[in-house]
Amino acid sequence: MIVGVPRETFPGERRVALVPGVLPALAKASLEVLVETGAG
C-alpha cells in the first residue's frame, strides 16, 4: 500500500498530515510513503 502526503494548498500553511516520527512504524508495516515536493 502507498501512503501519500500532499503539500498544503492554503497560502502560508506549511504543515502536513504526517510527522517524521511515524515513518518507522509505516516502514515496519511495509507501507511505501510518498511526499509531494514542497510539502512541509
N, CA, C and O of each residue as an XYZ file, in Angstrom:
160
protein
N       0.850     -1.164      0.000
C       0.000      0.000      0.000
C       0.900      1.233      0.000
O       1.995      1.219      0.562
N       0.429      2.279     -0.627
C       1.169      3.535     -0.711
C       0.422      4.601      0.091
O      -0.788      4.772     -0.058
N       1.158      5.313      0.941
C       0.610      6.437      1.698
C       1.167      7.707      1.071
O       2.384      7.870      0.981
N       0.295      8.602      0.640
C       0.727      9.851      0.023
C       0.558     11.026      0.970
O      -0.446     11.130      1.674
N       1.555     11.915      0.982
C       1.499     13.118      1.815
C       1.542     14.325      0.882
O       2.612     14.698      0.403
N       0.386     14.937      0.620
C       0.362     16.095     -0.278
C       0.790     17.369      0.444
O       0.727     17.455      1.671
N       1.222     18.346     -0.332
C       1.536     19.643      0.270
C       0.241     20.407      0.464
O      -0.740     20.166     -0.239
N       0.237     21.315      1.404
C      -0.943     22.126      1.699
C      -1.134     23.166      0.600
O      -0.155     23.706      0.085
N      -2.369     23.448      0.240
C      -2.655     24.427     -0.807
C      -3.039     25.790     -0.244
O      -3.096     26.771     -0.986
N      -3.305     25.864      1.066
C      -3.671     27.132      1.690
C      -2.434     28.019      1.771
O      -1.393     27.561      2.244
N      -2.509     29.259      1.329
C      -1.339     30.149      1.333
C      -0.704     30.295      2.719
O      -1.397     30.565      3.700
N       0.604     30.116      2.791
C       1.339     30.285      4.038
C       1.342     29.077      4.954
O       2.078     29.062      5.941
N       0.551     28.078      4.660
C       0.477     26.880      5.510
C       1.541     25.884      5.093
O       1.619     25.519      3.920
N       2.379     25.430      6.052
C       3.457     24.505      5.730
C       3.286     23.146      6.408
O       4.069     22.232      6.149
N       2.286     22.996      7.264
C       2.100     21.720      7.961
C       1.594     20.649      6.997
O       0.938     20.947      5.999
N       1.913     19.409      7.316
C       1.404     18.270      6.557
C       0.802     17.268      7.538
O       0.949     17.418      8.751
N       0.134     16.258      7.020
C      -0.609     15.323      7.851
C       0.225     14.169      8.399
O      -0.332     13.181      8.878
N       1.545     14.279      8.337
C       2.400     13.191      8.815
C       3.627     13.776      9.484
O       4.250     14.698      8.958
N       3.976     13.237     10.648
C       5.190     13.679     11.337
C       6.283     12.639     11.117
O       5.983     11.450     11.004
N       7.549     13.064     11.055
C       8.648     12.138     10.759
C       8.733     10.944     11.710
O       9.168      9.867     11.302
N       8.330     11.113     12.953
C       8.412     10.025     13.923
C       7.535      8.827     13.600
O       7.751      7.742     14.141
N       6.557      9.003     12.735
C       5.641      7.918     12.364
C       6.222      7.046     11.246
O       5.795      5.907     11.062
N       7.187      7.577     10.509
C       7.726      6.851      9.355
C       8.275      5.465      9.689
O       8.023      4.535      8.923
N       9.012      5.269     10.789
C       9.498      3.912     11.089
C       8.368      2.888     11.246
O       8.497      1.748     10.801
N       7.273      3.291     11.874
C       6.141      2.374     12.043
C       5.506      2.035     10.701
O       5.106      0.894     10.474
N       5.412      3.019      9.814
C       4.844      2.758      8.494
C       5.756      1.834      7.687
O       5.281      0.936      6.992
N       7.055      2.058      7.782
C       8.007      1.199      7.074
C       7.953     -0.226      7.620
O       8.026     -1.187      6.854
N       7.826     -0.365      8.928
C       7.737     -1.698      9.542
C       6.486     -2.438      9.061
O       6.479     -3.665      8.968
N       5.440     -1.685      8.760
C       4.196     -2.271      8.255
C       4.244     -2.472      6.742
O       3.228     -2.779      6.119
N       5.432     -2.296      6.153
C       5.650     -2.477      4.710
C       4.848     -1.498      3.856
O       4.433     -1.833      2.747
N       4.632     -0.303      4.369
C       3.945      0.727      3.604
C       4.974      1.619      2.927
O       6.025      1.914      3.497
N       4.668      2.043      1.716
C       5.519      2.977      0.992
C       4.953      4.377      1.219
O       3.745      4.584      1.102
N       5.816      5.330      1.539
C       5.373      6.697      1.802
C       5.944      7.616      0.733
O       7.155      7.658      0.516
N       5.062      8.351      0.068
C       5.463      9.330     -0.940
C       5.085     10.715     -0.436
O       3.947     10.944     -0.025
N       6.044     11.638     -0.469
C       5.806     13.004     -0.013
C       5.925     13.935     -1.213
O       6.926     13.911     -1.929
N       4.901     14.752     -1.429
C       4.899     15.681     -2.554
C       6.003     16.724     -2.384
O       6.247     17.200     -1.276
N       6.658     17.070     -3.467
C       7.683     18.104     -3.448
C       7.107     19.401     -2.902
O       6.030     19.827     -3.318
N       7.810     20.024     -1.980
C       7.367     21.276     -1.394
C       6.506     21.109     -0.153
O       6.086     22.102      0.441
N       6.235     19.873      0.249
C       5.427     19.641      1.448
C       6.281     19.851      2.690
O       7.440     19.441      2.742
N       5.687     20.499      3.689
C       6.372     20.656      4.976
C       7.369     21.747      5.071
O       7.981     21.935      6.123
